[in-house]
Structures are given as structure tokens and as C-alpha cells.
Amino acid sequence: MIQRRQFLQTVAVAGGMPLLSPGLASATERPPREAEGTVTELGPASVTTPLGNGEFVDGVLYAGTRGLSPNVVGAYDLAEDAVTAHVDIPTGIGVWAMCKVGTDVYVGTHSQSDLYRLDTLTGSATKVGAYSYHFIWNLAASPDGKVFLAISEPGRVVEYDPASGASRDLGVTVEGEAYVRSIAADETTIYAGVGAHAHLVTIDRATGAKRDILPASLVGRDFVASLDVSGTHIAGGISSNGEVLVMSKSDPADHRIITTSEKYVPSVLLHDGYVYFTGRPSGALYRCALDGGEVETLGVAQPEAATHRLLAHEGKVYGVQDGAVFVFDPATKALDYVNLVQRGFRAAPEQPMSVHSDGRRVYVGGKGGADIHDLATGTRTRLGIPGEPKTALTVRDRTYLGVYTQGLLYSHRPGDAEATLLARTGNQQDRPRDLAYDPATGLIAMTTQPEPGHVNGALSLYSPRTGRFETHRPVVERQSLYAVTCRRGVAYIGTNVQEGLGLPPVTTTARLAAYDLRRRSLLWQVEPVPGAKVVPGIAHTERAVYGVTDTGVLFEFDLRRRTVTRTVQVGARGSDLHIVGRSAYTTDGQAVYKIDLAALTVRVIAGGLAGEWFGGEPKLALDPSRRALYGVKGRALVRIAITG
């Protein structure tokens, strides 16, 4: 039976005060002020079970997590219908890559790119390889027992020999391309799916010779994001137009391109005369006969969810999703959804991605949704969203969340079990970066970064009153849009020189731009700090805009004179910036800093945070009472008292 998309989890957390937002409740008597910088821990910031891949050995599905500490491989025994064991993977920030050789499962990590061998007979994991590259995106095993690693930055392939323990670097797959996202192998050939500009490259295992066999009609796509091979065919999921390539291995000219209404095809499987594949944004499972015919929609186990791996086992098709697996039976066409958390899969604190307070509760965004901390009761519930909330904003009785991927905008009303999808940005946009509200126009502004390999970020505007959503791109040519604050009908935007990931920047310095929300036009742009690549935090007073750069430099921009008047070094890096009275607050993930805006002096009010943010991007939220900030210490949510 298909379960509800939302998995709600309530647990006790320590501490917390019932701080009320003026827009949510009438004022109540406030407790005495705490000393500025007092740090109160409120328990794990976000607890979840995001999966990255899976592999069957006999009747057990081994699935690896991502973003937890430590990450684990959980063993889901089909016969017992239970997760019976967990094996720790101590390094890296997640598992995207798995394959099997005999009864051994190989596990590849990312950020720290290590290769582990999991002996399923003993339940032990041993690190067998360590690589200097950023990501191991995927793994594939050949019929003769070699393991091939899809490596990123730059995109290359590495061969690991379990018999000798030796690794052999097969070199960069396509010069200038950052990612090998997918990989498959047979007796003679390795198949590598490349991006951010799509290529499908064969590598002769004997000679190392490379050949690009991507059909000319697919040149210009973003990624060959998923791959599978059989004895006769290759299947590839193509991003970002939601296509599936089915190709004869003996004759690449003999191929078929299946089009869908999807944007992404995150997983493909060749099985029993069919190509099975999944799509996003719908989350649907499809299949099509290899010898032609129409695409058959088999169902949606979890709306909008990404399926990280498709596997065939004993005639059925399994899809690995976050915290769950779906099962399709070709004989009956039944599609079932199995919640692995309910069957014992370990949940653990993840690396958070965003933090936001509406006064009564704190939203902490992560993989597959957000944990909502009720400050009065000290409880936490899980709001499931198929994506990653990167930023949030409360306007009156609604909290708005910018969600990766596809630049989605959701809204959530306190007490509702689910969030509501309001709009998709489109325009090749991917990562929401910030949200701001302009009372003068009644508009919510959302900034976004484009998809990998694409140019120009966007500014999207949403009217809560009318429901109208519109996107403007470009606003600042050849840059992404990052931080935003709004004042009297003008959006002030901090930018990032990095456009879509995998695309080398063509500009050198981040900018501060002013955009007229009524006329929908760019007013001006400047480069406030030489050499800065990003302006991740921005705030304003009546006379000035303040921003903080990736290098930790805070600048003051006089709106009347349109010039930078002062700068000061704050911390090691920049993040969210909040102004309370004549003071500003920001963090570099290690400490929280208070900046006296009159004297432009800096002091640390709280240190030793060592915040474990996903991607290393520290975040900081301001409580509407303006008496507290929220951040992360390690992986715990913390409240930091402030006085303004």
C-alpha cells in the first residue's frame, strides 16, 4: 500500500522559549533578557534518513545514506521485512555510489572520496581506496569483477582491482568537463555519462581509447545522468529535457530517443525486454519495450521524489528513494511503497542546509524536507518535501520555502501536515538562494542559481495576494543571484560569479545590484569589494545597504551617494546578515559576530560553533522578536541571545 508522502516524526528536544511573532499572535509577557551571546542547545537540528544508492545481495537490499554522521549502509532483509543491520561508513559526507562484486558491496563516498568494501558475510566494512578528487558520483562492476569509479572535478574514470587492491586512473574523460555522473561496464568496454555538457563516452578497457557515441541530436543537453547496460543495449537518462536514450551496443547508429514530459531521468534499468526509468518532477516510474512501442506510465509511489537507483530482483523492480523503496511487480503491475524508517532504518542528524524562525518555531531545511522545532513545547516534527529547502521566509501566517531542485517555491501554514507547491521557476534555474519580502509592492523575491552548465541566475517574484509568479532572467549578466533584501519597491541583490556548476566563471567580481520591483528593471550595479566572488549576506537600513562577502568583508553602501563608504573584516567567510537597531550580526560557521554599525567595529559574541552545514555554507536566522538568532553548533540547533 502506498504510504503518505509525509513521514512525521516527533521527538523531545532540550530547552527553547515561546517567542511569538507579532504577525502570528498577540504580545505576551517576555522573559528576562539573557546575556548577549548566551548559547542554548535545542537538540539535533534535522534528523532524517536520506539514501543515495542501493544494491542487492541475495535477498537483502543494502542501502547507503548521505549527509549523516556517520553515514551507514543499512541491510533491509526482504524475508523479514525489516532492516536487520547497519554498518558505519566513517568518512565522507555521503554515499552516492554502490555496486557489488560477488557477495561484496563496494561503497563510494564524496567530499572525502573513499572506496569501501562491505563484506556482507561478516558485516564489516574496510576502506580499500582513497582518491584526491571531490566526488565519487557512481560505481559500476564489470562481469570479471573490476570496479569502475565515476569521478568528478575533473570528470574522469578510475579502475579498482579487488584482486590486487590497485587503482588505475584512466584519465579525464572529456577535456573541460567537470563530471562523470554515471557509469557502466561490460567485458570489454566502460561507458561514462558526462556533464555539465552531455557526452556518452566509451573507453576500451584494453587500450584506454575513448570515443564519444552520444547521438548528434542530443548534443547540447546537460548530462547523461544515469546509465545501464545489458548484453545488447545501453540505456541512458538525459538531463535536462527528460529524455531516455536506448542504443544498440553493436551499432550506436541504431538508437532510439524516448521523450517524456519530465525534466530529469535520474535512474534507468534494462530488464526483461524493457527499459524502465523514473522521472522528475513527477516521481513516476515508466517503461518502454526495447523493440519499440509506447511509453507506459506505471505509477507514482511518492510524488515528486527522486529515485536514486533502479534494481531488478527476483523478477520485480525496486526503486531506492529517500528513506524508502518502491516495488513494482510486472506480473500484476502492482506498485508498493515500503518506508524503510518504519522498518528500522536508522535516522540520524544530517548536515542542515537552511534555518529560519517564524517566532514560535524554527524550520531547519535538509534533504527531503525540513524539521520544525516548536519552541514552546520543545518538540520536533518532520515536514516532508521532495527536495532540499535552501531558504525560508515567513509573511503573516505562511512560511515560504525555496526548494532545490528546479527552483521551487512552497508555502506552509503552521499545523498543516504538508507544504503546498506554489510555482516552479523554470528558465533553467536550479538552486534557490534567498527570499525577501517587500511590503511596498506585496511581492516576495526569490533569487536562484542556474542548473549545471547554464548561464545567468534569475529573480522570481511571487504575489501572495494574487498568486502570480514571474521570473526575470538575466538580471545581472553572467552571474547568479544570491542574497536579497527589499526596501520601498527596490530589491537589492548580492551576486555570485559562479553560474551553473561545472561552468567556469566568466566574470571576476561579485556585484551589488538594485532592481525596481514596480518597473521590473535593473537600476544599477556595482562591484563593492574587489576580488569578492560571492555576496551571500545582505541587509539594509534607511540610508545604506550592508553586505558581507565570501571573504568575510562587510561593506557599507550609501544609497544616496551610490558608493561604498566603509569596509571591515568580520570573519573567515560570509553568510546571512541581519540588522537589529544599530548592530549587524553574521557568522562564518565557527563564531557569531556583532558589528557596531556606527563605529564599524567587530566583536565575537559566541564561538566554538563548528557548524556542520551541508556544502560548508553557514546560515543564521533572526527571530522576529529580535532578541535571538538561530544557528548550528556541530549538528545541533542553537539559540543565541542578542541585545541589538
Phi, psi and omega in degrees: 000135181287126181277164174298146182297329183272128169250108185265131183230124180241126179222158178282140172233157186278146168071197177105148180234147181283078180275127188255132174282136179304330181280353186247331183205163177288157183295145176233169179295129183272146175289165179302150180292140172273161175296137181301135181093357176297126183253125178242122179278136184243021178091179180306136184291314181211124182243125185201184179222072178279128180260153181240339182188174179199163180204139177268137165230116187055233183259025182238130174267120175261120184236136182255146182263168177222140176083004180261175181217104355279164169286156183224159164252120179261143182255108179263110182274116183296321183295321180272349184051047182205152171276115191259346182201156173228141177237125181288140170246100196284343183243167181079165180257006177171167180245112171254345195235127176211147170204171180232148172229109186063235178261007177264139174251129177261137187233126177248135181256172177228166190071307159251109190272098180239154178244127179244147170251119177261113177278105184288346179282326181254344182076022181252149178242135181232131176286125184243352180204147176222133188229147187277357184276166190288312186231142156258105184284320185203165177228152173216144176251138176273163180301334180268012168091012173276154179245132181244132184254129172270115190248149178232150178065077353277168182288118182210173179236137177237138177256133175243131181255107180300332182292318183257342185077009183267148174249144179231120181276120181268005171089177178294134185282312175224121181304132177089352180260136189274338193233133156254106188268332183221155184205147175209162182208147171234201186296330187239341195223143170256139178244123184240124175266124193244154170203175014278357170247120195296135171216149170239109190247131171263141177236119178291121185294333182278317187255341185081002181295139183246145178213132178272120183247014178295129179302146182302329182290346179256359176297134184103350174287173186273308186217148155267094196273340180212149184217150168208151177229149171239191177294337186238339190226160168243139173233137180223138174267125188253129175250149010244035178250010175063046181250158175235127177262126174240120190227141173288133179291329183279338183212094181303337177292339178271089183217165178223139177248118180266124179262149180224177174269006182275171174257320182236150171237088188285344181207144177225155179209129172266120186205121169055046176084006180233157162255120175264145177204158179244157183230152168231142021273352189291327187083010186282156171256132181233166167208159178211138180295141181297332181271012175115190180102182184277156174284133182252124175273121187264345177136174179235112180283320180217109186307132174071000184285151173273137174257113188281338180202139169252135182225146173255134178211120178049046174085350180254161180249129182245140177239124181272120177238181180292117177071011187201170173219139172256156184230123177247128178256108181300334182290321183251348186062024175281139177238114182247153181241126184243113179279111184285334176296318177294342179258015169107003179292132186294129170263150183206163177297133178258173171282116183291163180241337181203160176214140183205141178241134173260004179107320178258337184214161178238127175265128175240112184277145178204206181282123177077018176142204183218142168274134179249116180265119175277115187287335181280320185263345182072024179252163181229133174239156180258124174260106182283127175223130181285078182161198184232109176294113183265342181200156181211159184204137176252129173233114183057242186259017180233142169252130181255137183235128173270121192240132171270138007265184175071009179058054184275148172242120177248160169232152178219131175259130182309134181097338178287143181285336184229156171269156182252127176285122181264319187194155170248134184293322185064209175054032178060030179264153192228298189252112169296140182245329181197159176228142176212152181245137177248105180299331183295323181251350183072021184255145169259128180256133177235127177262148182219157173254141183287169177296159177309133177083359182249161187252158169069111171288178186222158171244118178253142183238129181235133176258110176299333182287315185257342184081005181285136180229127180221151183236136180241123183204129358278162169251307171246115186302132173060033171218155170276156175261135188239263183281150179213142171221150185238140180212117172052049175083008178236133174263125176259124193237131169263141188247176179226131181291339178282121174271227178297142180300145183087358180249115181300136179300143177253350173249163188248340189224133178293155186236161167249125183234150176245129183235126180282114184286338179277315183272351181056054182214149177284128181271312179195166174211145179221164173254099192286327183227115181304133176084350179291138181263334183218146166245090186275350180223139183208144178204169184218157165245189180293331187248347187215155169251134177246139177223158176233139187260172178298338179271003178083014178270126174265134178238152176247124181245115180285119184289330181285315181272348181053055179209153174284122184262326181210155173221158176207143175281127183256291181226197182285335181203170181260165175199204178304147181232132180230139178248129177230111183063237180257021180233153173237153181229141175206175180216153170250013181093336178262324183217162171253131185247142173247128181248120173284113187285340177284310181270346186053053175245157189234139169216152178277129176253342177208131182232181177069026183286317182047049183297129182262074181276145177295130181075002178076009181270103179291149179229159180209130181247145176256128174289141180301338176292343182063026178244001182205152170244157175234135179211203183229133171247113191063245174241018179259142174287135179229150173253131180243117181289140176226161180241350179079000000 
